[in-house]
Amino acid sequence: MMWRQGDILFQTIEQIPFGVARMPNLVLASGDSTSHRHMIKDRKTAELFRSSNVTIDDLFLNVTANEASVVHPEHNTIVLPKGCYRVWHQREFGEDKKPKRVVD
């Protein structure tokens, strides 16, 4: 299954990949243009991981509670059930034909 909140997409996966690093916070996207963050509301409900591959900006979310709320001031809250997710940031192609992350 998939969920979407603005420019962030959540895809269910079987498990968190081996070799990813646990992040100290639960910010899924920093909102560089607006300073609004996509984040997990309650730190006790999930764990966030980042790929150690510097050429790929992959995030993985493990919802450890029965559910976790993803909040952002400009979007409706979404509730993810317990499980593992890959977190995708929407990308677009610039004039140089290279993909870049959409800035929310």
C-alpha positions as CSV (number, residue, x, y, z in Angstrom):
1,M,0.0,0.0,0.0
2,M,1.0,3.6,-0.4
3,W,0.2,6.9,1.4
4,R,1.0,10.4,0.3
5,Q,1.3,13.7,2.2
6,G,2.2,16.6,-0.1
7,D,5.5,15.7,-1.8
8,I,6.2,12.7,0.5
9,L,5.1,9.2,-0.4
10,F,5.1,6.1,1.9
11,Q,5.3,2.6,0.5
12,T,4.9,-0.5,2.6
13,I,7.9,-2.8,2.6
14,E,8.6,-6.2,4.2
15,Q,11.4,-5.0,6.5
16,I,13.9,-2.2,7.1
17,P,17.0,-2.9,4.9
18,F,20.2,-4.1,6.5
19,G,23.0,-1.5,6.9
20,V,20.8,1.7,7.3
21,A,21.6,4.2,10.1
22,R,19.0,5.1,12.7
23,M,18.3,8.9,12.7
24,P,18.1,10.9,16.0
25,N,14.8,12.6,15.0
26,L,11.6,11.8,13.1
27,V,11.7,14.6,10.5
28,L,10.8,13.1,7.1
29,A,11.4,16.3,5.2
30,S,12.6,19.6,6.4
31,G,10.6,22.0,4.3
32,D,13.5,24.2,3.2
33,S,11.4,26.8,1.4
34,T,8.7,27.2,4.1
35,S,10.4,25.8,7.2
36,H,7.4,23.5,7.6
37,R,8.3,19.9,8.4
38,H,6.8,16.6,7.5
39,M,7.4,14.6,10.7
40,I,6.1,11.9,13.0
41,K,4.0,13.6,15.8
42,D,5.0,11.2,18.7
43,R,8.6,10.1,19.0
44,K,7.5,6.9,20.8
45,T,5.6,5.5,17.9
46,A,8.3,5.1,15.2
47,E,12.0,4.9,14.2
48,L,13.5,6.6,11.2
49,F,16.5,5.3,9.2
50,R,18.6,6.7,6.4
51,S,20.6,4.8,3.8
52,S,24.4,5.1,4.3
53,N,24.8,5.3,0.5
54,V,25.6,9.0,0.0
55,T,24.4,8.9,-3.7
56,I,20.9,7.8,-2.7
57,D,18.8,9.7,-0.2
58,D,16.6,6.8,1.0
59,L,14.6,7.0,4.2
60,F,12.9,4.1,5.9
61,L,10.3,4.3,8.7
62,N,9.5,1.6,11.2
63,V,6.2,2.3,12.9
64,T,6.6,0.4,16.2
65,A,3.3,1.4,17.8
66,N,-0.2,0.4,16.5
67,E,-0.1,3.6,14.4
68,A,1.9,6.8,13.9
69,S,0.6,10.2,12.8
70,V,2.5,12.1,10.1
71,V,1.9,15.9,10.5
72,H,2.6,19.0,8.5
73,P,0.9,22.4,8.9
74,E,-0.2,22.6,5.3
75,H,-1.5,19.1,4.8
76,N,-4.0,16.8,6.6
77,T,-2.5,14.4,9.1
78,I,-2.1,10.9,7.9
79,V,-2.0,7.8,10.1
80,L,0.3,5.0,9.2
81,P,-0.4,1.5,10.7
82,K,2.3,-0.5,12.4
83,G,4.9,-1.7,9.9
84,C,7.8,-0.8,7.7
85,Y,7.9,1.9,5.0
86,R,10.1,3.3,2.4
87,V,9.8,7.1,2.4
88,W,10.0,8.7,-1.1
89,H,10.5,12.4,-1.8
90,Q,8.9,13.6,-5.0
91,R,11.5,14.5,-7.7
92,E,11.3,16.5,-10.8
93,F,13.7,17.0,-13.7
94,G,15.5,20.3,-14.1
95,E,16.7,22.0,-17.3
96,D,19.9,20.0,-17.0
97,K,17.8,16.8,-17.3
98,K,18.9,15.6,-13.8
99,P,16.4,14.7,-11.1
100,K,16.1,17.0,-8.1
101,R,14.0,16.8,-5.0
102,V,10.8,18.9,-5.1
103,V,11.0,21.6,-2.5
104,D,7.8,22.0,-0.4
